[in-house]
Amino acid sequence: MTTDNAQGPHADTPEPEVLAGVRSLRDLDREINEPITELGKRYMAFVAMTVVASIFFLFVSDEYPSWFPPNSVQLFVVELFIFCIFTLDFILRLAVIKPNNWRSCLLLLCDALAIVPSAMVVLVFVGLVPAAHLELLVLLRLFRLMRVVKLLRVSTSITAVFGASVFSLVFGAMAAHLGLRVLFVEIGRVTAFDVYTFFDRPVLMLAVSAVGYVFGIALAITFGIVKRKQMEITEMHRTALDALQAVEYDCQTVLKEGLEQSQVNGRHPDFDGWRVQLSHYLQEELSYEAMKASTTTLLHNIRDVVHTRPSMDVPFHAVLTQRMSAFLTKTQVCFHPAFYAWLRRIANLYFVLVMLAAPGLTGLGVQLLVIFVFQGLVVIIDDMDHSVDKAVTIFNAKILEV
């Protein structure tokens, strides 16, 4: 009995190797989805570049078919490289898959289908699959669309890998419209149905020019508005803290007796504590309501100290109170979310028009450039308009050091 009791607790304790294995799988799952280590970020960047290169390869082989003829060495080398990278990523994701998570299982299936076209090219080249049978599997070309799904999955980690930048924030839009182009190209190859023949190019170019002018003017006006607001918030923050510092100095010198009395009454103005809360508020770690309540409490406590001096009424009411209120209010003034929804819809419509008006590899380059410029401006305006937004900060209001 004694032996059983002594061994009982150890029998229920997981082996150290098992715990280490579980931790390793958790770390692997984190690194291939939301990398935080340098190695994980490099891996995700390499996978993302491989996916983008594989999609560009589709357009190059379509635009210049003589460069990569069927069963050629150059085609084999490119497809073998894509096959190896995609297979490695598939194995890593398979190792950490959660069977009860249907979304992860569906994405893993898309990853598997994305490997099939490259695998078929490799197998045909080495002679394991007869080349004549490849024509019967022409529908496998549609599986290349799964590369776009893989690109959309990777695009969610681009900001974590490359940091917050205009490019990383517009990468998702680029991936989506790149996928739409791939869809049209692959459908045209499989069914001989060319969607571009149903549109009048000269008319489309007129629409592209008209929408581009209007959209560009709207973005320019909006950019000027948010830039002015950004400068005003910087000025208001500085003047509000300068006014608070002046009142604090008066309380510690001229109104020293009143400040000591406020400590006895439990209504001592906590200047340093309010500054700490303000720093949390500017990092979106404190809500506007909580910051406003803290500011009101501070102003009430300051008023209890300065009310015995009539000469302090003007500095308190006309300077300190108004400046602090104006600063906090200005940080909450921004365009309605419906405005940004309208901007994004117009942008996506414009990008589709560019795609229809400019097919081919050259049109792809033009469209990606247009997306980077216009969608980038939308991202910059959105970021500048939200002065205390912590999620992604690129051009927010510059808060000067105290």
C-alpha positions in Angstrom: 0.0 0.0 0.0 2.8 2.4 0.9 4.5 1.7 -2.4 1.3 2.4 -4.4 0.8 5.7 -2.6 4.3 6.7 -3.2 4.1 6.0 -6.9 0.5 7.3 -7.3 1.3 11.0 -7.7 4.2 10.3 -10.1 1.9 8.0 -12.2 -0.4 11.0 -12.9 2.3 13.4 -13.7 3.1 13.9 -17.4 6.5 12.9 -18.5 9.0 15.8 -19.1 9.4 14.7 -22.7 5.6 15.0 -23.3 5.4 18.4 -21.8 8.4 19.6 -23.8 6.7 18.2 -27.0 3.5 20.0 -26.2 5.3 23.3 -25.6 7.3 22.8 -28.9 4.0 22.3 -30.9 2.5 25.4 -29.3 5.6 27.4 -30.1 5.5 26.1 -33.7 1.8 26.9 -34.0 2.5 30.5 -32.8 5.5 31.0 -35.1 3.8 29.9 -38.3 0.7 32.0 -37.6 1.8 35.0 -35.5 5.6 34.9 -35.5 7.4 36.8 -32.8 10.9 35.4 -33.0 13.4 36.5 -35.7 13.5 33.0 -37.2 9.7 32.8 -37.4 9.5 36.2 -39.1 12.2 35.2 -41.6 10.3 32.0 -42.3 7.0 33.8 -42.9 8.7 36.4 -45.1 10.3 33.6 -47.2 6.9 31.8 -47.5 5.1 35.0 -48.5 7.7 35.9 -51.1 7.5 32.4 -52.5 3.7 32.6 -52.8 3.9 36.0 -54.5 6.6 34.7 -56.8 4.5 31.6 -57.7 1.5 33.8 -58.6 3.7 36.2 -60.7 5.1 33.1 -62.4 1.5 32.3 -63.6 1.3 35.7 -65.4 4.8 35.4 -66.8 4.2 31.9 -68.2 0.9 33.2 -69.7 2.4 36.3 -71.2 5.6 34.6 -72.5 4.7 30.9 -73.0 8.0 30.3 -74.9 9.9 31.0 -71.7 8.5 28.0 -69.9 7.3 25.4 -72.4 5.7 22.2 -71.2 8.1 19.6 -69.8 11.0 22.0 -70.0 13.9 22.1 -67.6 13.2 25.7 -66.6 9.6 24.9 -65.9 10.7 21.9 -63.8 13.1 23.9 -61.7 10.6 26.6 -60.9 7.8 24.2 -60.1 10.1 22.0 -58.0 11.2 25.0 -55.9 7.5 26.0 -55.4 6.6 22.3 -54.6 9.4 22.0 -51.9 8.5 25.2 -50.1 4.7 24.6 -50.2 5.2 21.0 -49.0 7.4 22.1 -46.1 4.9 24.7 -45.0 2.1 22.1 -45.4 3.9 19.6 -43.2 4.6 22.2 -40.5 0.9 23.3 -40.4 -0.3 19.7 -40.5 1.8 19.0 -37.4 0.0 21.7 -35.4 -3.5 21.3 -36.9 -6.5 21.2 -34.5 -9.0 18.7 -35.8 -11.9 20.4 -34.1 -11.1 23.7 -35.8 -12.9 23.5 -39.1 -11.4 26.8 -40.4 -7.9 25.5 -39.9 -8.8 22.2 -41.6 -10.3 24.0 -44.6 -7.2 26.2 -45.0 -5.0 23.2 -44.7 -7.0 21.5 -47.5 -6.4 24.6 -49.7 -2.7 24.4 -48.9 -2.7 20.8 -50.1 -4.6 21.6 -53.3 -2.1 24.5 -54.0 0.7 21.9 -54.1 -1.0 19.6 -56.6 -0.2 21.6 -59.9 3.5 21.8 -59.0 3.6 18.2 -58.0 2.0 17.1 -61.3 4.6 19.1 -63.3 7.4 17.5 -61.3 6.0 14.0 -61.7 5.6 14.4 -65.4 9.1 15.6 -65.8 10.7 12.7 -63.9 8.5 10.2 -65.8 6.3 9.0 -63.0 3.2 10.3 -64.8 2.8 10.1 -68.6 2.7 13.5 -70.2 -0.4 12.4 -72.3 -2.4 12.0 -69.1 -1.7 15.6 -68.0 -4.1 17.0 -70.6 -6.9 15.0 -68.9 -6.1 16.8 -65.7 -6.4 20.3 -67.1 -8.8 21.2 -64.4 -5.9 21.0 -62.0 -4.9 24.4 -63.2 -7.8 25.8 -61.2 -6.0 24.5 -58.1 -3.5 27.3 -58.6 -6.2 29.5 -57.3 -5.5 28.0 -53.9 -2.2 29.8 -54.0 -4.2 33.0 -53.7 -5.9 31.6 -50.6 -2.5 30.8 -49.2 -1.4 34.4 -50.0 -4.5 35.8 -48.2 -3.6 33.7 -45.2 0.0 34.9 -45.2 -1.1 38.5 -45.7 -2.6 38.6 -42.2 0.9 38.2 -40.7 2.7 40.7 -43.0 2.4 43.5 -40.5 3.9 41.3 -37.7 6.7 40.2 -40.0 7.7 43.5 -41.7 6.2 45.9 -39.1 3.6 48.6 -39.6 4.2 50.3 -43.0 2.1 51.5 -45.9 3.2 48.4 -47.9 2.3 45.9 -45.2 -1.1 47.5 -44.6 -2.0 47.5 -48.3 -0.7 44.1 -48.9 -4.1 42.5 -48.2 -5.7 44.6 -50.9 -3.0 43.7 -53.4 -3.4 40.0 -52.6 -7.2 40.2 -53.1 -7.0 41.9 -56.5 -4.1 39.7 -57.5 -6.4 36.7 -56.7 -9.1 38.1 -58.9 -6.7 38.4 -61.8 -5.6 34.8 -61.3 -9.2 33.7 -61.3 -9.8 35.4 -64.7 -6.6 34.0 -66.2 -7.1 30.4 -65.1 -10.8 30.4 -66.1 -9.7 31.7 -69.5 -7.1 29.0 -69.9 -9.4 26.1 -68.9 -12.6 27.2 -70.7 -11.3 29.4 -73.5 -13.6 32.1 -72.1 -11.9 35.5 -72.0 -13.8 37.9 -69.8 -11.8 40.9 -71.2 -13.4 40.6 -74.6 -16.8 41.6 -73.1 -15.5 45.1 -72.2 -14.9 48.1 -74.5 -11.3 49.2 -73.6 -11.7 52.9 -74.7 -14.8 53.3 -72.6 -13.1 51.7 -69.7 -10.2 54.0 -70.0 -12.6 57.0 -69.8 -14.1 55.5 -66.6 -10.6 54.9 -65.1 -9.6 58.5 -65.8 -12.8 60.0 -64.4 -12.9 57.9 -61.3 -9.2 58.4 -60.8 -9.6 62.2 -60.9 -12.5 62.3 -58.5 -10.9 59.8 -56.1 -7.6 61.6 -56.1 -9.2 65.0 -55.4 -11.2 63.5 -52.5 -8.1 61.9 -51.0 -6.2 65.2 -51.4 -8.8 67.2 -49.6 -9.2 64.6 -46.9 -5.5 64.3 -46.4 -5.3 68.1 -45.8 -8.1 68.0 -43.3 -6.5 65.2 -41.2 -3.0 66.7 -41.4 -4.3 70.0 -40.0 -6.1 68.1 -37.2 -2.9 66.2 -36.5 -0.9 69.4 -36.1 -3.7 70.9 -33.9 -3.6 67.9 -31.6 0.2 68.2 -31.2 -0.2 71.9 -30.3 -3.1 71.4 -27.9 -1.3 68.6 -26.1 1.7 70.8 -25.6 -0.2 73.9 -24.5 -2.5 71.9 -22.1 0.5 70.4 -20.3 2.3 73.8 -20.2 -0.8 75.3 -18.6 -1.0 72.4 -16.1 2.7 72.8 -15.2 2.2 76.6 -14.6 -0.7 75.9 -12.3 1.2 73.2 -10.5 4.1 75.6 -9.9 1.7 78.2 -8.5 0.2 75.6 -6.1 3.6 74.6 -4.9 4.8 78.2 -4.3 2.1 80.9 -4.0 -0.6 78.5 -2.8 1.5 76.2 -0.7 -0.8 76.5 2.3 -3.8 75.6 0.3 -2.0 72.6 -1.2 -1.0 71.3 2.2 -4.6 71.8 3.4 -5.9 69.8 0.4 -3.7 66.9 1.6 -5.3 67.0 5.0 -8.8 67.1 3.4 -8.0 64.2 1.0 -8.5 66.3 -2.1 -4.9 66.8 -3.1 -4.5 67.3 -6.8 -2.4 64.4 -8.2 -0.5 66.0 -11.0 1.9 63.2 -11.7 -0.8 60.6 -11.5 -2.8 62.4 -14.1 0.2 62.6 -16.4 0.7 58.9 -16.1 -2.9 58.3 -17.0 -2.6 60.6 -20.0 0.3 58.6 -21.3 -1.9 55.4 -21.0 -4.7 57.3 -22.8 -2.5 58.3 -25.7 -1.5 54.6 -26.1 -5.2 53.6 -26.1 -4.7 51.8 -22.8 -7.3 54.0 -21.1 -10.7 54.9 -22.4 -11.8 58.4 -23.1 -14.5 58.2 -20.4 -12.0 57.2 -17.8 -9.6 59.9 -18.9 -12.3 62.5 -18.8 -13.4 61.5 -15.3 -9.8 61.6 -14.1 -9.4 65.1 -15.6 -12.6 66.3 -14.0 -11.4 65.1 -10.6 -8.0 66.8 -11.1 -9.7 70.1 -12.0 -12.0 69.9 -9.0 -9.1 69.3 -6.7 -7.1 72.2 -8.2 -10.1 74.4 -7.8 -10.3 73.7 -4.1 -6.7 74.9 -3.8 -6.9 78.1 -5.9 -10.4 79.3 -5.0 -9.0 81.4 -2.2 -7.1 83.5 -4.8 -9.4 85.5 -7.1 -6.4 86.2 -9.3 -6.2 82.5 -10.2 -9.8 82.4 -11.7 -8.7 83.5 -15.2 -5.7 81.1 -15.4 -7.8 78.2 -14.1 -11.1 78.7 -16.0 -9.9 80.5 -19.2 -6.6 78.7 -19.7 -6.2 75.4 -17.9 -9.8 74.1 -18.1 -10.4 75.1 -21.7 -7.1 73.8 -23.0 -7.4 70.4 -21.3 -11.0 70.1 -22.5 -10.2 71.1 -26.1 -7.3 68.6 -26.3 -9.3 65.7 -25.0 -12.2 66.5 -27.3 -10.0 66.9 -30.4 -8.6 63.4 -29.9 -12.1 62.0 -30.3 -13.1 64.0 -33.4 -12.7 61.9 -36.6 -14.5 61.0 -39.8 -17.5 58.6 -39.5 -16.7 54.9 -40.2 -19.1 55.1 -43.1 -16.8 57.6 -44.8 -13.9 55.1 -44.8 -16.2 52.4 -46.0 -17.1 54.6 -48.9 -13.5 55.3 -49.7 -12.6 51.6 -49.7 -15.5 50.8 -51.9 -14.5 53.5 -54.4 -10.9 52.2 -54.2 -11.9 48.6 -54.9 -14.1 49.7 -57.8 -11.3 51.7 -59.3 -8.9 48.8 -59.0 -11.3 46.5 -60.8 -11.7 49.0 -63.6 -7.9 49.2 -63.9 -7.7 45.4 -64.1 -10.4 45.2 -66.9 -8.8 48.1 -68.8 -5.2 46.8 -68.6 -4.9 43.0 -68.9 -1.7 41.1 -69.1 1.5 41.3 -67.2 1.9 45.0 -67.9 -1.6 45.7 -66.6 -0.8 43.7 -63.5 2.2 46.0 -62.7 0.1 49.1 -63.4 -2.7 47.8 -61.1 -0.4 47.0 -58.2 1.1 50.5 -58.5 -2.3 52.1 -58.5 -3.3 50.0 -55.4 -0.2 51.0 -53.6 -0.8 54.7 -54.2 -4.5 55.0 -53.7 -5.0 52.4 -51.0 -1.9 53.6 -49.3 -3.4 57.1 -49.1 -6.5 55.7 -47.6 -4.5 53.9 -45.0 -2.4 57.0 -44.2 -5.5 59.2 -43.8 -7.2 56.6 -41.6 -4.1 56.4 -39.4 -3.7 60.1 -39.1 -7.4 60.6 -38.3 -7.2 58.4 -35.3 -4.8 60.2 -33.0 -4.8 57.7 -30.1 -5.1 54.5 -32.1 -2.6 52.0 -30.9 -3.3 49.1 -33.2 -1.2 50.5 -36.1 0.7 53.7 -35.8 2.6 55.3 -38.7 1.7 59.0 -39.0 -0.4 59.7 -35.9 -0.1 63.0 -34.1 3.4 63.6 -32.7 3.1 63.8 -28.9 6.0 65.9 -27.6 7.9 64.7 -24.5 7.0 66.4 -21.3 
